[in-house]
Amino acid sequence: MIDQLDNPIFLNDFLDYSSSILNKSPNSVKEYNYDIAHFLKFIKFRFRMTDVRDKLEIKTIKIDDMDLKTIERITLEDIHAFLAYLKDTYDSKPATLARKASTIRIFFHYLCNKTKKIPINPAQDLENPKQEKRLPKYLSLEQSKQLLETSSQPSPDSHGNHDNSVRNHTIITLFLNCGMRLSELVGINIKDISFEDNKLNVIGKGNKERAIYLNEACVKALKSYLLERPHDDVRGEDAREALFLSEQKKRISRRTVQYIVKEELRLAGIDQDKYSVHKLRHTAATLMYKYGDVDIRALQELLGHESIATTQIYTHVDNDQIRSAVEKNPLANM
């Protein structure tokens, strides 16, 4: 929940613009608020407009009294200093710094180009931090099958609670077959599912809706879960609409799903510290590309990527493919 009383008016105006005009999701607006508020606190520290002298205490600085005159003083060098502070103080990774830089660019574009509140945009030439090129981690086909098999079994650790193995198996099945994001899964409502067309609608990044087509495994898992899904004593209208429910009969939370995935990985004998919910998304995309002869553009649409460049990380080749390519060389038997 954003407490607008903690913000200067121009920041609240930006958040309203992001929500109403840019149609950003509540989570995105909340992230914008956190990122820009942290940036403005750093600016007050850098400009010596506060008694705080320890960088570790910057987050305690109040910014509700900041005005646009201060914003007009900000230069590109100040933004670079903020990103360096994040890296040095919090060991922020390039991907995190890139997201912060993107938020700052959008913020100053709004102030300078959209509303003319300031005459010069200091973020106009702001570059993204150079990204580390790493191949995504993903489960092998054998590990994926083992995870699905294990999750389909009644939970041995229910301790007298309702056995949620059908629900948990359905969650694992959707992740591994559809490659959806965590936020997309917890946001699914029952009405979003169409068994007539074998598809479901999800709300992805940027509050964009897209259709995901369901294969036989997903349809079977969903129908089995819906037969067991609680309907009595469900807490509130949101929970009544939600597909996945928690033990408390509320819409399942991200944290609960993360716990479920970690637990199912453990039961399947897979390193739960190495893999996560997002790694299951990587797994689905990699397996579809590797074994399904999927066109990269179709994979982009399925995953909800804005840029084809993001999807291209799944076009990597593994050692088996490299070995196979060498063995298939027409000169191999000469």
N, C-alpha and C positions, 0 to 999 in steps of 0.2 A: 504494500500500500504506500503510495506516494503522499507525503505530507507537504502540501504546496506552501505552507507557511514557512518552511525551512528554505525555500528557494527565492531568488530574486524574481521579479515579475517577468522579465524577458525570458528566463528559463521556463517558467510555466507556460508562457505563450508558445514557446518552441515545442513543448510537450503536447499542447493542444493541437498545434499544427501537424505534428507527427501522427497523432491519433486520428484526427478528422480528415486531413487532406492527403497525407501519405498513407493512410489506412493501415498503420502499423498495429500489431497486436498489443494487448496490454503488457505482455512480457517484454516486448521490444521497447515499448515506451518506458517501462521500469528500468531497463538496462540503459537507455539513453539518459534517464535522470541520474542514475548512479554514476555513469561515466563522466557526464558534464559537471555534475556537482563536485566530483573528485578533482576534476581538472581546475575548476574555479577555486577550490580550496588551495590547490597547489599554487595557483597564480597569486593569491593573497599572501602565501608564504614567500614566494619568489620576489614579490614586490614589497615585501616587509610591511604589509598592512595588518599584521597580527603580532601578538606577543609570543606566539608559538615559534620555537627555534629548533625543535627536533623533528626531523622528517617523519619519524614514526608516529608523530601526533598530528600530522596534517589533516587526517580525517575528522578530527575534533573541531576544526575551524568552522565558524559560522559564516555563511555567505548570503544571508537574506538581505544584507545591507549593500550588496554590490550594485554598482550602477554601470551604465553603458560607457561612461567616460573611462572607466578602468578597462573595459573590454576593448576599447579603441586603442589602448596602449599595447595590446598583445601582438607579438610578432611571431614569425615562423620559428625563430630561435627559441622562444618561450615554449612553443608546442614540442619542439625537439627535446627541450629540457624535461618536459613532463614525461615523455615516453622513456627517456633515459632514467628518470626517477623511478618509474614503474619497473623497469628492467633491473635496476640496481637494488631497489628496496624490496620488491616482491618477486624477483626472478621471473618476471612475466615473459612468456614465450612469444616468438614472432607472430604467431596466429592471434594471440591475445592483443598484442600491440597493434596489429593491423586492424582489429575490430575497433579498438579505441580510436585509432587514427580516422577510421571511416566515420565514426560518430562525430568526431570533432569537425570533419569536413562538412558533414550534413548540417551541423549546428551553425557554422559560420556562413555557409551558403544561404541558410535561412535568414540570418541577421543582416547580411550584406546584399545578397542578390534578390531575395524574396520580399523583405520588408524594409530595406534601406535604413535599418536602424544604425548601422555603422558604415563609414565610407569605403573602407578597404578590407578585403578578405585575407587575413593572414595565413589561412590554410589553403589558399588557391594552388600553391605549388607543393603542398605536403605530399610526400611519397609514402607508399606502404613499406614497412620494414621488410627486408628481404626474407623470404620464407625458406625454411629448411625443407629440402625435398626428401620426403620419407614415404616409402611404400606403406599403404594401410595394412594393419594387422588384421588377420581374418582366420576363422576356423577352416580346417580342411574339410573336404566332403565327408570323410569318415567321422571326424569330430562332430560335424553338424548332425549326422545321422544318429550318433550316440547321444547327443544332447536332446534330440527329439524323442528318442526311445526312452531315455531316463525320465524326461518330463511327463511322459504319458503314464507313468506308474504312480500309484497312490503314494502320497508323501509319508515317509517313515518318521518324520519329525513333527507330526501335527499336534502331539501332546494333548490329545483330547479335543482340540479345536476342529472346526469343520474342515474336511479335507478339500483343499483347493487345487488338486492336481489337474482337474479338467480346465479350470481357468488358467492356471500357469502354463499348461501345455498349449493352450490356444494362444497365449501371449508369445511364447517361444516360436510357435508355428508362423504367426504373422510377421514377426521380426525376420525370421530366416527366409521366408518366401516372398515377402513384399518389400523388405528393405526400408520400412518406414522409420521415421524419427520417434524418439521417446515422447515428445510433446504431441505428436500426431496420434500415437496409440492411446494415450490417456484421454485425449479429447474426443475419441470416437463415441458417437451416440448410436443407439439401436436403430434409429430412423435413417442413419447414414448407410446402412447395409441394404443391398438389393439382391436377394437370392434369385430373383427373376433374371437379372442381368449378370449375376455373379460378380458384383463389384461393390466397393464401398468408397465413400467420399471422405477425404481427410483435409484438415486445414493445416497447410504447411507454413514455411517461413514467409514473412511479409503478409500474413493473413490470407494467403492465396489457397483457394480450394482446388483440389485435383482428384481425379478418379483413379483408384487402384483396382485392377482386375484380380479376381480371386481364383486360384487354381483349386483342384479337387481337395487337396489337403486342408486348405484354409476354410473351404465351405464345410467340410466334415467337422473340423474342429469348432468352428463358430456355432454350428447347429447343435453340437453336443453340449457346448457351454451354455447356450441359451436355454436348454432344457433344465439346467441346474441353477442358472442364475437366480438369486433371491429376488422376490417381488414384494414380499410382505415386510413391513417395518423399515422400508428404505427411507433414508433420511433426506428429505427435501426434493424439490422438483429437479434439480440438477442431477441428483443420484438416480432418480427414476428414469431420466433420459439416457444416463451413461451406460455404455456397454459393460465395462469392467468395474466391479465393485470391490471394495476392501472388506476386511472382516467386520468393520463397523458399519457396513452397508452404505458407505459414501463412495463417490467417484474415486477410483484408485488414484493414488498420488504418484508422482515421478519417483520419489524416494522408495516407495513400496515396490514399484516395478524394478528398480535397480537392485533392490534386495532380492527379489524373486529370481532375477537373472543370475546374480552371483551365487545364490543357493543352488540353482539348477546346474550351473557350471560345476560347482563343488561335487554335487551328487554324481555328475557324469564323469568325474575324475579329470576335469579340465582345469588348468590354472586360472583361478578366478581373479588373481591379481594382474594377469596378463590381458584378460579380455573383459569387455563391458558391454552395455547395451549398444553403444555406438559401434562397437566392433562387430556386433551381429548385423548391423546395417551394412558395414563393409563386406561381411561374409556373403550376404544375400546378393549384393551387387557383383562381387567377384565371381561367385558360382554361376550366376546367370550369364555373365560375360564369357566365362571360361567354358562352360558346358552347354549353354543354351543357344549359342550362335546369335546373340542379341546385338542388334545394331546399336551403336553408341548413342544415336539420337533417341532411340526408343528407351534406352537406359536412362538418359538424361530426363526424359519426360516422367518415367516411372519414379525416379528418386526425387523429382521436384527441384532439380538444380537450375538456377538461372543461367549459369554459364556452362558451356560445353567443356571448358577447361577444367572445371571441378570434377566432371564425370570422367575425364581422361585418366585420372589416377588409377582407374580400374582396368585400363588397357595394358597394364604391366604384364610381363611374361614371367613365369616362375621357372625354376630349374628344370622341371620335367619338360616344359615346352622347349627350353633351350637345348636340352639333351636330345629331344625328339627331332628338332630341326637339324641338328648335326648328323643324326643317324639317317635322316632322309636325304641328305646330300647325295646326288647321283654319283659322286666320286667315292662314296663311303666304302665300296667293295672292290675298288681298283687295286 
